[in-house]
Amino acid sequence: MTLRHALAIATLTFAGLAAGDLHADVAPGSAPTATATATGSSAAPGPASPSHVSISAAPVFGTDAAVGDGWLEVVVRVDNAGSAPAKGTLEMTSSYGGYSVGSGDSFVAQAPFAVQARSEVVIRAPLRGMAYAPSVYVLAKGEDGSKLAEATVSFGSTSSPLLVDVDEPSRLSVVMRGWPMAPGWHSSSAYVPSGSSVALTVGAPQVDAATGDVLLPEQAAGYSGVTALVIPSDRLASLQGPELDALVGWVIAGGTIAVFPTRPEDLRTGTLTTLVGGTIATAAPPAAMMTAPAATRSGGIPSYGLTPPPPTPSPWGTPVTPPDPDAGATPIGFWIPARTTPFGGGTVLGPSAPLRSKLVGFSGGNLVPSVYGATAAYGLGQVHVLGFDPTSSPALEDGWTHGRLLDMVGDAWERRALIAFFQGGEKSASNLYEVHRALDPNENFRPALGIAAILLVLYSIVSGPIVFMRAHKRGRPLDPLVWAPVASATCFALIVVVGLAGKGWSGRARHLALVEAGAGMSRGSVHRFRGFFASQTRAMRVRASQPGSVLEVVTSDSHDEGSPVLRLDKDGASLENLTSLPWQTVVVSEDGFAELGSGIAVRQKSDGSVVVANHTGKRLKNVTVWAPKSEATFFAFVDDGTTVISSSGKSLFTPTSRETSTAGTRTVHQLDSSRYAGLGGESSDLVSTWSALSTAAGTAVDWWPDDVPVVTGEIVGGEGAKADAGLRVESDRLLFRVVGEGGAT
């Protein structure tokens, strides 16, 4: 496998290596898992010793859950029925099919396991989904390398909306699975023609039979395929450790979570109050809930009719504006009240009488009334506190509930248009050529090539006409035999010196990252590109920056056939056996999180200007402030603790001058880094850097949305890395993008 074509190196985590930690169990209603047992190695002489180890594997949210090309997490259960402990290595291998990658390409990920006699352990393995290879081969090997057990796990490879019901058993899957939807926004890798529909997929996590706890991903990237997640408040309160960090991180990165309260204490303390910014009080249900439309599965996807639709909600969480409250339950024609919700026949407003009497609203913290009950922004994501329990009667059977769930999924799907690099998201639309150039020291070698060419021309002149003319004038015909080798040796030495000066005397690394965060948030989702440039062929070990990060090789100049292997130790995941040819560059991408001090606060004033306050603890440079009601302006520097207002900056572009394109049926606005060309100073570097990131993110990103302020720029000093994989970090650049309003200015 070439490093240029290396795909989907999974990060692995494992849990419960102590005896009797977990017992095999699968949530009722979830897809069956693949299970197999095997005897010892057939190559051993004599009768084979039977293995008492068996394994089963399944995607964390079931085989029906859509994944596409994003990351997912697989739950592998290793059971030891024998009377002695078993140790070994769990190896996961996948061959990539399809027309874009050679059939021989594969990835290998490994994690150790140790299981006591008559016990079971669980290993959770995040890996990248593959649209053309929706299966992974799992092998359990003993300490001597013999095969103990094997299994094959399949997963959904389509790019469709995914609703996850964190309940046991999952009742929503019965009524919501397969519901036709017509999303407006699509990434180029998941394009669906206008007017066509995709089926809603529903997933449910597996359950630990010993404790009754659900098994959720331990990396935020494991939620990449999830569009919206519904969870009761008591289960949310019970989460802790990596599972809680992953879920909260996913919301910070742009995920949508809907929580329905099941205990009064969950409204006063715990994770839910942290997400909404304070204690929660019950209130009367918002009027919008009473007039929101119901949905029915009958019929196709109707077109707009004579009655106009209500105002379309902002993808950034603005509460839905309801139709005329006086309309009652009268059908109002053939239109689609929610951007992705198909309705057949007439549409009825409001919930049924039994459900209407049970609806409640909420207040407190950052909550605002919405058609779901109440909604709060958290980072780039949003938290809905549901004023109804969608998993039980009478809400479960009510078309009004179905409409709210479809509307919530549609809104969450559309929000991805505002995020350049979704945590663990699809990469098939990415163009990494410019990123590779930005991280490749060979780009600095081009002036050296020009100097070498000049030296060769001078050498040809000196060793030819000059030497022979000089010998002829002096009458010494044998002089060229002396001076030609001297000129040749001198030219050779100078070219070597120029080459070393251009490429460097030793290997080095370069970093380029983009952190995306909500306004005022101290933490953001970061997508890192880490380039490695070695002076000799060597096997590198690249560690993840944090235990919860995921890594993969994305580009390389090397033609080395070595296959990188991902391993796990107590400090997190690492890529091993990562090799490159001398003076060639290999690029590894990483999805994780970065700290932003006290964040960057953004507030929009009534006159349309935007106020920005820097509380990161570091200086910001090349800052662009997008005020959607006026224009985008530029600031060369914004010092820590400084507040600026957009109207005082240098005008960069107006709303009407934005470059537009389409992603599905949605209009998106491109970054267009060429606007920085006329700023002087570092403008050329600014153009190339933002161009590299925008092409890597793809063309489906709405960089400058119509109704949401955005602030971009660079954090001086980067992340402060000095060395990486044993190489000196030559360049460490951390760019940022803050979306929305929030924080204290």
C-alpha positions as a printed Julia matrix, in Angstrom:
745×3 Matrix{Float64}:
   0.0     0.0     0.0
   1.39    3.39   -0.92
   1.36    6.09    1.69
  -0.29    8.43   -0.81
  -3.28    6.07   -0.88
  -3.24    5.14    2.8
  -6.75    5.46    4.14
  -8.64    5.33    7.4
  -6.11    4.41   10.06
  -8.34    3.89   13.08
  -7.63    5.0    16.62
  -8.41    2.39   19.23
  -9.46    2.48   22.82
 -10.07   -0.45   25.05
 -11.83   -0.76   28.36
 -12.45   -3.24   31.12
  -9.36   -5.45   31.14
 -10.16   -6.63   34.68
 -11.96   -9.93   35.19
 -15.72   -9.93   34.9
 -16.01   -6.31   33.76
 -18.66   -6.88   31.11
 -20.86   -9.65   29.77
 -22.07  -10.08   26.21
 -25.35   -8.41   25.59
 -26.95   -6.49   22.75
 -29.77   -4.0    23.08
 -33.11   -5.47   22.01
 -34.01   -4.27   18.58
 -30.43   -3.7    17.51
 -28.92   -5.48   14.56
 -27.39   -8.92   15.2
 -23.65   -9.08   15.56
 -21.22  -11.34   13.76
 -19.75  -13.98   16.06
 -17.18  -16.67   15.37
 -14.84  -18.98   17.25
 -11.73  -20.65   15.98
  -9.32  -23.38   17.0
  -5.62  -22.87   17.39
  -3.29  -22.36   14.44
  -3.65  -25.08   11.81
   0.04  -24.84   11.06
   0.98  -26.33   14.43
   2.01  -30.01   14.29
  -0.2   -32.59   15.91
  -3.74  -32.1    17.18
  -4.76  -28.46   17.48
  -5.53  -27.18   20.96
  -9.05  -25.77   21.01
  -9.45  -22.07   21.75
 -11.94  -21.0    24.37
 -11.91  -17.4    23.12
 -14.75  -16.07   20.98
 -15.39  -12.56   19.68
 -18.39  -10.63   18.43
 -18.39   -7.19   16.81
 -20.98   -4.61   15.79
 -21.14   -0.86   15.13
 -21.9     1.06   18.31
 -25.22    2.32   16.89
 -26.13   -0.8    14.89
 -25.66   -1.91   11.29
 -28.64    0.12   10.05
 -27.13    3.43   11.17
 -25.8     5.53    8.28
 -22.08    6.26    8.43
 -20.9     7.34    4.98
 -17.19    8.14    4.89
 -17.03    9.54    8.41
 -15.58    7.94   11.52
 -17.57    5.39   13.5
 -16.92    3.2    16.5
 -17.09   -0.59   16.6
 -17.76   -2.51   19.82
 -15.82   -5.78   20.01
 -16.59   -8.24   22.8
 -13.89  -10.78   23.67
 -15.23  -13.72   25.69
 -13.03  -16.32   27.39
 -14.93  -19.5    28.27
 -11.77  -21.3    29.35
 -10.36  -21.93   32.81
  -7.16  -19.92   32.23
  -6.62  -16.22   31.43
  -6.12  -15.27   27.78
  -3.92  -12.51   26.39
  -3.23  -11.37   22.88
  -3.87   -8.75   20.26
  -7.06   -7.71   18.57
  -6.39   -6.82   14.93
  -8.84   -5.07   12.62
  -8.25   -5.09    8.87
 -10.23   -3.62    6.01
  -9.63   -3.74    2.28
 -10.86   -0.76    0.32
 -12.92   -1.26   -2.79
 -14.44    1.17   -5.26
 -13.1     2.9    -8.33
 -10.97    5.51   -6.53
  -8.6     3.24   -4.6
  -6.65    0.17   -5.53
  -8.11   -3.11   -4.37
  -4.92   -4.02   -2.53
  -5.05   -1.04   -0.17
  -5.9    -1.8     3.44
  -5.55   -0.53    6.96
  -4.51   -2.41   10.07
  -5.32   -1.35   13.62
  -4.25   -3.25   16.72
  -4.98   -3.21   20.46
  -3.95   -5.63   23.17
  -6.51   -7.54   25.22
  -6.36   -9.51   28.45
  -9.37  -11.41   29.73
  -9.61  -13.53   32.84
 -11.06  -17.03   32.88
 -14.79  -17.22   32.23
 -14.99  -13.46   31.72
 -15.49  -10.93   28.97
 -13.96   -7.58   28.02
 -15.09   -4.91   25.61
 -12.83   -3.07   23.16
 -14.15    0.01   21.36
 -12.41    0.81   18.09
 -13.05    4.06   16.2
 -12.39    3.74   12.48
 -13.29    5.59    9.3
 -16.33    4.42    7.41
 -15.9     3.57    3.76
 -18.72    3.89    1.26
 -17.26    1.13   -0.94
 -16.01   -1.26    1.74
 -18.68   -1.51    4.44
 -17.06   -4.36    6.39
 -14.08   -4.99    8.65
 -12.33   -8.27    9.43
 -11.59   -8.7    13.14
  -8.97  -11.21   14.31
  -8.01  -12.16   17.86
  -4.45  -13.48   18.04
  -2.72  -15.11   20.99
   0.62  -14.02   22.4
   2.32  -16.55   20.11
   0.57  -15.15   17.03
  -1.91  -18.01   16.69
  -5.48  -17.33   15.64
  -7.92  -17.54   18.54
 -11.11  -16.22   16.95
 -12.34  -14.12   14.06
 -15.4   -12.18   13.01
 -16.6    -9.8    10.32
 -18.56   -6.66   11.11
 -20.66   -4.74    8.57
 -21.96   -1.2     8.85
 -24.18    1.2     6.94
 -22.11    3.08    4.37
 -24.73    5.51    3.04
 -24.67    9.26    3.71
 -28.11    9.84    5.2
 -29.52   11.59    8.27
 -29.11    9.51   11.42
 -31.27    9.84   14.54
 -29.86    8.04   17.59
 -32.22    7.0    20.38
 -30.28    6.42   23.61
 -32.99    4.41   25.28
 -33.53    0.77   26.14
 -35.36   -0.59   24.3
 -35.48    1.85   21.38
 -39.1     2.66   20.58
 -38.34    5.53   18.25
 -36.67    3.17   15.8
 -40.02    1.49   15.17
 -41.9     4.66   14.21
 -39.11    6.79   12.68
 -36.86    4.42   10.71
 -37.08    4.85    6.95
 -39.02    8.13    7.0
 -38.37    9.92    3.68
 -36.56   13.26    3.96
 -35.43   15.85    1.44
 -32.32   17.57    2.84
 -31.41   20.88    1.27
 -27.68   20.91    2.02
 -25.34   18.18    0.83
 -21.6    17.82    0.77
 -20.34   16.91   -2.68
 -19.63   13.37   -1.45
 -23.25   12.93   -0.37
 -25.06   14.79   -3.15
 -28.71   13.97   -3.71
 -30.43   15.59   -6.73
 -32.99   18.28   -5.96
 -36.46   16.86   -5.4
 -35.29   13.36   -4.46
 -35.46   11.94   -0.97
 -33.29    9.93    1.38
 -34.47    7.63    4.14
 -33.96    8.58    7.77
 -31.87    5.98    9.58
 -32.25    5.32   13.29
 -29.59    3.88   15.56
 -29.53    2.65   19.14
 -26.41    1.92   21.23
 -25.57   -1.45   22.65
 -26.08   -2.06   26.35
 -23.89   -3.53   29.07
 -25.96   -6.43   30.39
 -24.21   -6.36   33.76
 -24.99   -2.73   34.6
 -27.68   -1.73   32.12
 -25.55    1.22   30.98
 -25.48    2.09   27.31
 -22.18    1.81   25.43
 -21.47    5.11   23.71
 -18.39    6.2    21.73
 -15.29    7.26   23.64
 -14.1     9.66   20.9
 -16.11   12.61   19.64
 -15.26   11.51   16.09
 -17.27    8.34   16.74
 -20.41   10.51   16.5
 -19.54   11.87   13.06
 -22.41   10.04   11.35
 -24.98   11.11   13.98
 -27.27   13.96   12.94
 -29.21   14.28   16.2
 -29.25   12.29   19.44
 -32.2    11.84   21.81
 -31.4    10.87   25.4
 -33.3    10.81   28.71
 -31.87   13.1    31.38
 -31.09   10.27   33.82
 -28.91    8.46   31.27
 -27.13   11.71   30.44
 -26.46   12.25   34.14
 -25.0     8.75   34.48
 -22.36    9.27   31.79
 -18.8     9.86   32.95
 -15.19    9.59   31.83
 -14.37    9.26   28.11
 -18.01    8.67   27.14
 -19.11   11.99   28.67
 -16.11   13.84   27.23
 -16.84   12.45   23.77
 -20.53   13.38   23.85
 -19.91   16.91   25.15
 -17.06   17.33   22.68
 -19.34   16.32   19.82
 -21.88   18.97   20.83
 -19.12   21.6    21.08
 -18.04   20.62   17.56
 -21.56   21.11   16.14
 -23.67   18.16   17.3
 -27.35   18.35   18.25
 -28.62   16.67   21.4
 -32.24   16.48   22.6
 -32.79   15.72   26.29
 -36.18   14.88   27.8
 -36.24   15.25   31.6
 -37.04   12.12   33.58
 -36.03   13.29   37.09
 -36.51   16.69   38.77
 -32.94   16.7    40.1
 -31.52   16.64   36.55
 -32.93   20.16   36.05
 -31.02   21.51   39.05
 -27.58   19.94   38.75
 -25.44   17.74   36.53
 -24.45   17.63   32.88
 -27.69   19.06   31.51
 -27.4    22.27   33.54
 -23.81   22.65   32.37
 -24.87   22.36   28.75
 -27.63   24.97   29.02
 -25.68   27.33   31.29
 -27.68   27.17   34.52
 -30.48   25.57   36.49
 -33.72   24.88   34.65
 -37.23   25.78   35.72
 -40.43   24.44   34.2
 -42.78   26.88   32.51
 -45.87   26.98   30.35
 -45.32   25.45   26.89
 -44.45   28.05   24.22
 -47.27   28.98   21.87
 -45.13   27.78   18.96
 -45.46   24.21   20.23
 -49.23   24.38   20.06
 -49.31   25.5    16.44
 -46.41   23.52   14.94
 -47.53   21.13   12.18
 -47.92   17.39   12.47
 -46.4    14.99    9.96
 -47.74   11.92    8.2
 -45.79    9.22    6.42
 -48.39    8.82    3.64
 -47.8    10.25    0.19
 -44.64   11.51   -1.42
 -42.77   14.77   -1.02
 -45.24   17.48   -2.04
 -44.32   20.71   -3.7
 -45.2    24.13   -2.31
 -48.85   24.96   -2.83
 -51.07   28.0    -2.62
 -50.5    28.58    1.08
 -46.99   29.99    1.64
 -44.71   28.31    4.17
 -43.84   29.99    7.47
 -40.46   31.77    7.73
 -37.6    29.3     7.43
 -35.66   28.98   10.72
 -32.0    29.93   10.81
 -29.69   26.92   10.75
 -28.04   28.46   13.81
 -30.88   27.64   16.12
 -33.34   30.55   15.85
 -36.7    29.33   17.19
 -39.23   28.44   14.49
 -41.84   31.11   13.77
 -45.22   29.37   13.92
 -48.07   29.83   11.45
 -51.19   31.8    12.36
 -52.26   30.71   15.87
 -55.89   31.19   14.9
 -55.65   28.51   12.24
 -56.42   25.83   14.84
 -56.29   22.31   13.41
 -57.45   23.28    9.93
 -55.47   21.78    7.03
 -53.45   24.56    5.42
 -52.45   23.13    2.07
 -49.5    21.37    0.5
 -46.36   22.96    1.84
 -43.37   21.87    3.88
 -43.22   23.7     7.22
 -39.82   22.2     8.09
 -37.03   22.35    5.58
 -36.53   18.58    5.45
 -39.91   17.22    6.53
 -42.09   15.67    3.8
 -45.81   15.75    4.42
 -48.51   13.88    2.59
 -52.04   15.21    2.16
 -53.22   18.04    4.39
 -51.17   19.21    7.33
 -52.71   19.53   10.79
 -51.42   22.09   13.26
 -50.62   21.25   16.84
 -50.45   18.06   18.9
 -53.38   15.81   19.7
 -55.49   16.57   22.77
 -53.9    13.85   24.98
 -50.4    15.11   24.2
 -51.32   18.8    24.36
 -52.15   18.5    28.06
 -48.73   17.01   28.83
 -46.54   19.58   27.06
 -44.27   21.79   29.18
 -41.75   24.56   28.58
 -38.5    25.48   30.29
 -36.51   28.56   31.24
 -33.15   29.33   32.81
 -29.54   29.57   31.72
 -29.19   30.21   28.0
 -32.48   28.56   27.11
 -34.95   30.24   24.78
 -38.46   28.96   23.98
 -38.71   26.8    20.86
 -41.05   24.34   19.18
 -39.26   21.55   21.06
 -39.7    23.1    24.5
 -36.53   25.17   24.94
 -33.2    25.4    23.11
 -29.71   26.6    24.03
 -26.56   26.97   21.95
 -23.45   25.2    23.25
 -20.29   25.77   21.26
 -21.07   25.1    17.6
 -23.88   22.75   18.59
 -27.25   23.05   20.24
 -29.1    21.47   23.15
 -32.88   20.96   23.03
 -34.7    20.37   26.32
 -37.8    18.58   25.11
 -41.15   19.51   26.59
 -42.43   16.0    25.89
 -41.17   12.41   26.09
 -40.92   11.22   22.47
 -40.32    7.6    23.53
 -43.61    6.93   25.3
 -47.34    7.39   24.75
 -49.08    9.58   23.81
 -46.15   11.39   22.14
 -44.69    8.27   20.53
 -47.71    7.73   18.26
 -48.5    11.39   17.6
 -47.73   12.82   14.16
 -46.88   16.13   15.83
 -43.97   14.43   17.63
 -42.82   12.87   14.38
 -42.84   16.3    12.78
 -40.72   17.78   15.59
 -38.16   14.98   15.36
 -37.92   15.33   11.59
 -37.6    19.09   11.9
 -34.86   18.69   14.52
 -32.93   16.24   12.36
 -33.29   18.51    9.33
 -32.08   21.57   11.24
 -29.09   19.62   12.61
 -28.23   18.37    9.12
 -28.29   21.91    7.71
 -26.03   23.25   10.48
 -23.12   21.29    9.07
 -22.94   23.78    6.23
 -21.51   26.29    8.73
 -18.63   24.06    9.85
 -15.49   23.68    7.76
 -14.16   20.49    9.38
 -16.81   18.54   11.25
 -15.27   16.36   13.96
 -14.47   13.02   12.28
 -16.51   13.98    9.22
 -16.29   12.87    5.63
 -13.12   13.64    3.72
 -13.89   12.36    0.22
 -14.7    15.9    -0.96
 -11.39   17.26    0.23
  -8.56   18.49   -2.0
  -5.33   18.25   -0.02
  -2.88   19.3    -2.73
  -2.47   22.82   -1.36
  -2.18   21.58    2.22
   0.59   19.24    1.14
   2.38   22.12   -0.57
   2.09   24.29    2.53
   3.68   21.57    4.68
   6.28   20.39    2.15
   9.79   21.87    2.59
  10.49   20.83   -0.99
   8.51   23.91   -2.01
  11.4    25.96   -0.59
  13.79   24.05   -2.84
  12.65   25.71   -6.06
  15.01   28.74   -5.76
  17.82   26.27   -5.12
  17.0    24.53   -8.4
  17.37   27.84  -10.21
  20.74   28.45   -8.57
  21.87   24.92   -9.48
  20.83   25.49  -13.09
  22.9    28.7   -13.21
  25.89   26.86  -11.75
  25.64   24.16  -14.42
  25.55   26.79  -17.16
  28.61   28.49  -15.67
  30.36   25.14  -15.39
  29.72   24.35  -19.04
  31.2    27.72  -20.01
  34.23   27.45  -17.73
  35.1    23.82  -18.44
  34.56   24.3   -22.17
  35.46   27.51  -24.05
  37.32   29.29  -21.23
  39.62   26.41  -20.25
  40.45   25.46  -23.84
  40.97   29.09  -24.99
  43.27   29.66  -22.02
  45.25   26.51  -22.87
  45.49   27.54  -26.52
  46.78   31.02  -25.69
  49.42   29.63  -23.33
  50.42   26.85  -25.7
  49.71   24.21  -23.1
  47.24   21.77  -24.7
  47.18   19.42  -21.68
  45.88   22.04  -19.22
  42.2    21.08  -19.76
  43.01   17.66  -18.3
  43.8    19.44  -15.04
  41.32   22.31  -14.91
  38.22   20.52  -16.25
  38.14   18.07  -13.28
  38.75   20.97  -10.88
  35.82   22.9   -12.37
  33.66   19.78  -12.27
  34.49   19.07   -8.62
  33.89   22.69   -7.66
  30.52   22.78   -9.43
  29.5    19.5    -7.83
  30.43   20.76   -4.35
  28.52   24.0    -4.85
  25.4    22.16   -6.06
  25.54   19.87   -3.0
  25.83   22.89   -0.71
  22.93   24.62   -2.46
  20.83   21.44   -2.22
  21.5    21.05    1.49
  20.76   24.72    2.06
  17.44   24.34    0.21
  16.28   21.08    1.76
  17.89   21.56    5.15
  20.51   19.64    7.04
  18.05   17.47    8.96
  14.42   16.34    8.97
  11.7    18.57   10.37
   7.95   18.87   10.88
   5.37   21.51   10.07
   1.92   22.01   11.57
  -1.14   23.73   10.12
  -4.43   23.63   12.05
  -7.84   25.26   12.11
  -9.79   25.47   15.37
 -13.52   26.19   15.1
 -15.48   27.32   18.14
 -18.64   28.98   19.28
 -18.38   32.58   20.42
 -17.18   32.89   24.0
 -16.22   29.2    24.27
 -12.91   28.24   25.87
 -12.64   25.05   23.81
 -13.03   24.36   20.14
 -12.88   21.52   17.64
  -9.53   21.45   15.82
  -8.48   19.8    12.57
  -4.69   19.47   12.41
  -2.46   18.73    9.45
   0.97   17.5    10.55
   3.67   17.24    7.89
   6.83   15.15    8.4
   9.96   15.61    6.27
  12.81   13.2     7.04
  16.38   13.28    5.74
  16.58    9.5     5.59
  14.28    6.51    5.34
  12.99    5.87    8.82
   9.97    4.38   10.55
   8.28    7.13   12.51
   5.88    6.92   15.42
   3.3     9.7    15.4
   1.33   10.12   18.6
  -2.08   11.73   18.91
  -2.05   15.14   20.59
  -4.77   14.03   23.02
  -6.09   10.6    24.07
  -9.45   11.28   22.37
  -8.03   12.33   18.99
  -8.19   10.28   15.79
  -5.34   10.04   13.27
  -4.92    9.05    9.65
  -2.42    9.41    6.83
  -3.84   11.68    4.13
  -1.02   12.49    1.65
   2.54   11.42    0.98
   5.27   11.76   -1.65
   6.6     8.34   -0.72
   6.32    5.18   -2.76
   7.33    3.01    0.17
   5.09   -0.04    0.49
   5.14   -0.18    4.3
   1.71   -0.15    5.96
   1.21    2.12    8.95
  -0.27    0.41   11.99
  -2.22    2.12   14.71
  -1.46    1.04   18.26
  -2.7     2.06   21.68
  -0.89    2.63   24.94
  -1.88    4.28   28.2
  -1.17    7.74   26.77
  -3.42    7.34   23.73
  -3.19    6.25   20.12
  -0.2     6.43   17.8
   0.63    5.6    14.21
   3.61    3.28   13.93
   5.64    1.99   11.01
   4.97    5.29    9.24
   7.78    5.53    6.68
   8.74    7.92    3.91
  11.56    8.12    1.42
  14.43   10.56    2.12
  13.49   14.21    1.58
   9.83   13.32    0.97
   6.83   14.61    2.93
   4.06   12.61    4.58
   1.0    14.39    6.0
  -1.12   13.09    8.87
  -4.48   14.62    9.76
  -5.86   14.68   13.28
  -9.28   15.55   14.67
  -9.33   16.68   18.28
  -9.85   19.72   20.49
  -7.86   22.84   21.36
  -8.03   25.27   24.26
  -8.77   28.95   23.61
  -8.22   30.45   27.05
 -11.43   32.3    27.93
 -12.5    32.37   24.29
 -13.3    35.03   21.72
 -16.52   36.92   22.51
 -18.72   38.13   19.66
 -21.78   40.38   19.9
 -23.85   41.97   17.15
 -25.13   45.51   17.76
 -28.44   46.95   16.61
 -26.71   49.03   13.91
 -25.32   45.85   12.3
 -21.74   46.21   13.54
 -20.06   43.37   15.43
 -18.02   43.72   18.63
 -15.15   41.25   19.16
 -13.22   40.77   22.43
 -10.03   38.69   22.61
  -9.83   36.65   25.84
  -7.61   33.85   24.54
  -4.5    34.95   26.45
  -2.64   35.3    23.14
  -2.33   37.89   20.42
  -4.45   37.48   17.29
  -3.36   38.56   13.84
  -4.9    38.89   10.38
  -8.38   39.01   11.87
 -11.47   39.18    9.65
 -14.79   40.16   11.23
 -17.88   39.28    9.2
 -20.88   41.44   10.13
 -23.75   40.0     8.03
 -25.81   43.2     8.24
 -23.0    45.45    7.0
 -19.64   44.12    5.7
 -16.46   42.19    6.47
 -13.53   44.17    7.86
  -9.87   43.39    8.53
  -7.62   43.99   11.54
  -3.87   43.33   11.35
  -3.67   42.57   15.11
  -6.01   42.22   18.09
  -4.09   42.02   21.36
  -5.18   39.91   24.31
  -7.78   41.71   26.37
  -8.59   44.1    23.52
 -12.06   44.8    22.15
 -12.63   45.95   18.56
 -15.72   46.9    16.61
 -16.1    45.8    13.0
 -16.87   49.28   11.68
 -13.38   50.49   12.69
 -11.53   47.95   10.55
 -10.4    48.03    6.94
 -13.23   47.16    4.55
 -12.7    43.77    2.93
 -15.96   42.81    1.19
 -19.71   43.45    1.33
 -22.58   40.96    1.51
 -23.33   41.37   -2.19
 -19.72   40.72   -3.25
 -19.46   37.27   -1.66
 -18.61   34.39   -3.98
 -21.5    31.92   -4.0
 -21.98   28.31   -5.06
 -24.48   25.55   -4.33
 -24.27   22.53   -2.06
 -27.31   20.45   -2.87
 -30.09   23.03   -3.11
 -28.52   25.39   -0.56
 -26.53   28.48   -1.51
 -23.19   28.65    0.29
 -20.57   31.39    0.33
 -16.95   30.53   -0.45
 -14.0    31.8     1.57
 -12.31   33.4    -1.5
  -8.86   33.97    0.02
  -7.84   36.12   -2.98
  -9.49   39.05   -1.16
  -6.43   39.21    1.1
  -4.06   39.82   -1.83
  -4.24   43.62   -1.66
  -3.57   43.98    2.06
   0.22   44.13    1.77
   2.64   42.74    4.34
   1.91   39.04    4.79
  -0.9    39.05    2.24
   0.69   36.46   -0.07
   1.16   34.02    2.78
  -2.37   34.78    4.0
  -3.8    33.94    0.6
  -1.99   30.61    0.28
  -2.7    29.49    3.85
  -6.44   30.13    3.81
  -6.67   28.77    0.28
  -5.1    25.51    1.46
  -7.61   25.14    4.29
 -10.64   26.08    2.2
  -9.8    23.61   -0.56
  -9.23   20.9     2.05
 -12.65   21.63    3.59
 -14.42   21.32    0.23
 -16.88   23.54   -1.59
 -19.97   22.82    0.52
 -19.0    25.1     3.44
 -20.86   28.36    4.06
 -17.89   30.44    5.27
 -19.84   33.75    5.43
 -23.51   32.91    6.2
 -26.31   35.4     5.68
 -27.37   35.81    9.31
 -24.5    34.67   11.52
 -21.38   36.7    12.45
 -18.05   34.99   11.87
 -14.54   35.92   13.04
 -11.41   34.36   11.5
  -7.69   34.89   11.99
  -4.51   33.36   13.38
  -3.32   32.82   16.95
   0.24   34.09   17.3
   2.54   31.31   18.53
   0.3    28.47   17.38
  -0.09   25.56   19.79
   3.48   25.83   21.02
   4.76   22.49   19.69
   8.57   22.24   19.57
   9.03   18.65   18.39
   6.91   15.98   16.72
   7.82   12.32   16.11
  11.43   13.11   16.95
  11.63   15.94   14.42
  12.01   19.64   15.11
   8.79   21.6    14.46
   9.83   24.25   11.96
   6.41   25.9    11.6
   3.42   25.74   13.96
   0.41   27.71   12.73
  -3.0    27.72   14.39
  -5.82   29.53   12.58
  -9.25   30.03   14.11
 -12.86   30.49   13.05
 -15.46   31.62   15.58
 -19.13   31.32   14.57
 -22.19   32.89   16.17
 -22.69   35.21   19.13
 -21.75   34.75   22.77
 -19.35   35.62   25.56
 -18.75   38.84   27.49
 -17.38   41.68   25.37
